[in-house]
Amino acid sequence: PRRVSGLVKPRQMAAPQFIWELVKGHNSFLRKNLHGKIFSAEPGNLYNKHSYKYSGLANAKTVDIRAEGDAIKVSKKRSKCVNQPAKSVASGVSKKSGRRVLRSVAKEVAGYRPDLKVRRRQRN
């Protein structure tokens, strides 16, 4: 740990590009089909594509949308708590109906990962 004005500041995790280089070839979430395409089943990967851009393991900011019975669970990775795995995921459950759920998820995730905006609506 480094000392910054009398306080001990924890070291940051490795760079996301480095983490991707470590896990891109071998991880338990890889799914290969008969035609040679590679998919990923990791949490936080809305497209299920095996690439750095959509990776839920390597990116500091990820969004995960899951159905839990009648409800929708939205989980977001908090980039400030990377060193504390128990606190690194913030999640909320929405038990609203159809369009209200879409609106609620859109508001909750807006601005977090704008590049995933279109896919977020398709996933529900």
C-alpha positions as semicolon CSV with decimal commas, in nm:
position;residue;x (nm);y (nm);z (nm)
1;P;0,000;0,000;0,000
2;R;0,105;0,357;-0,066
3;R;0,078;0,639;0,185
4;V;-0,108;0,945;0,066
5;S;-0,122;1,232;0,317
6;G;-0,109;0,998;0,615
7;L;-0,373;0,758;0,484
8;V;-0,299;0,417;0,342
9;K;-0,435;0,388;-0,011
10;P;-0,487;0,032;-0,146
11;R;-0,328;-0,060;-0,477
12;Q;-0,548;-0,076;-0,781
13;M;-0,625;-0,399;-0,964
14;A;-0,455;-0,478;-1,292
15;A;-0,550;-0,291;-1,607
16;P;-0,862;-0,423;-1,786
17;Q;-0,663;-0,497;-2,103
18;F;-0,422;-0,714;-1,903
19;I;-0,708;-0,902;-1,736
20;W;-0,863;-0,966;-2,079
21;E;-0,533;-1,104;-2,212
22;L;-0,524;-1,348;-1,919
23;V;-0,882;-1,477;-1,947
24;K;-0,959;-1,456;-2,319
25;G;-0,820;-1,797;-2,408
26;H;-0,920;-2,000;-2,104
27;N;-1,210;-1,936;-1,869
28;S;-1,511;-2,134;-1,752
29;F;-1,762;-1,910;-1,934
30;L;-1,646;-1,990;-2,290
31;R;-1,893;-2,169;-2,516
32;K;-1,780;-2,293;-2,858
33;N;-2,024;-2,418;-3,120
34;L;-1,968;-2,663;-3,403
35;H;-1,905;-2,389;-3,661
36;G;-1,611;-2,238;-3,471
37;K;-1,791;-1,937;-3,323
38;I;-1,701;-1,851;-2,966
39;F;-1,959;-1,720;-2,720
40;S;-1,939;-1,621;-2,356
41;A;-2,184;-1,694;-2,074
42;E;-2,026;-1,466;-1,815
43;P;-2,240;-1,236;-1,599
44;G;-2,235;-0,880;-1,727
45;N;-2,199;-0,977;-2,093
46;L;-2,532;-0,872;-2,250
47;Y;-2,437;-0,968;-2,605
48;N;-2,291;-1,309;-2,511
49;K;-2,005;-1,237;-2,753
50;H;-1,652;-1,333;-2,659
51;S;-1,479;-0,996;-2,698
52;Y;-1,310;-0,737;-2,480
53;K;-1,579;-0,476;-2,540
54;Y;-1,860;-0,688;-2,396
55;S;-1,663;-0,880;-2,135
56;G;-1,809;-0,885;-1,786
57;L;-1,481;-1,006;-1,639
58;A;-1,241;-0,747;-1,779
59;N;-1,447;-0,426;-1,795
60;A;-1,471;-0,203;-1,489
61;K;-1,833;-0,111;-1,567
62;T;-2,072;-0,392;-1,651
63;V;-2,450;-0,433;-1,646
64;D;-2,627;-0,764;-1,600
65;I;-3,001;-0,821;-1,652
66;R;-3,155;-1,147;-1,529
67;A;-3,510;-1,277;-1,484
68;E;-3,589;-1,404;-1,135
69;G;-3,936;-1,553;-1,137
70;D;-4,177;-1,265;-1,204
71;A;-3,915;-0,997;-1,144
72;I;-3,618;-0,850;-1,332
73;K;-3,285;-0,817;-1,152
74;V;-3,043;-0,548;-1,271
75;S;-2,687;-0,571;-1,140
76;K;-2,415;-0,312;-1,203
77;K;-2,046;-0,352;-1,126
78;R;-1,919;-0,061;-0,919
79;S;-1,582;0,052;-1,050
80;K;-1,480;0,214;-0,720
81;C;-1,498;-0,111;-0,521
82;V;-1,290;-0,336;-0,747
83;N;-1,072;-0,453;-0,457
84;Q;-1,375;-0,547;-0,244
85;P;-1,567;-0,824;-0,426
86;A;-1,855;-0,830;-0,177
87;K;-1,926;-0,460;-0,236
88;S;-1,839;-0,448;-0,605
89;V;-2,187;-0,536;-0,738
90;A;-2,496;-0,323;-0,677
91;S;-2,823;-0,487;-0,773
92;G;-3,191;-0,402;-0,769
93;V;-3,508;-0,599;-0,838
94;S;-3,803;-0,461;-1,035
95;K;-4,143;-0,632;-1,010
96;K;-4,327;-0,399;-1,245
97;S;-4,503;-0,504;-1,564
98;G;-4,383;-0,494;-1,928
99;R;-4,329;-0,136;-2,039
100;R;-4,278;-0,010;-1,685
101;V;-3,988;-0,252;-1,640
102;L;-3,830;-0,134;-1,967
103;R;-3,860;0,228;-1,860
104;S;-3,725;0,152;-1,513
105;V;-3,423;-0,039;-1,647
106;A;-3,353;0,235;-1,903
107;K;-3,350;0,502;-1,632
108;E;-3,138;0,297;-1,395
109;V;-2,872;0,212;-1,652
110;A;-2,877;0,542;-1,847
111;G;-2,533;0,696;-1,866
112;Y;-2,363;0,390;-1,716
113;R;-2,273;0,214;-2,042
114;P;-2,420;0,411;-2,336
115;D;-2,274;0,166;-2,589
116;L;-2,505;-0,108;-2,456
117;K;-2,823;0,100;-2,480
118;V;-2,983;-0,086;-2,772
119;R;-2,902;-0,435;-2,643
120;R;-3,036;-0,359;-2,296
121;R;-3,390;-0,325;-2,438
122;Q;-3,362;-0,637;-2,650
123;R;-3,244;-0,849;-2,356
124;N;-3,565;-0,794;-2,158
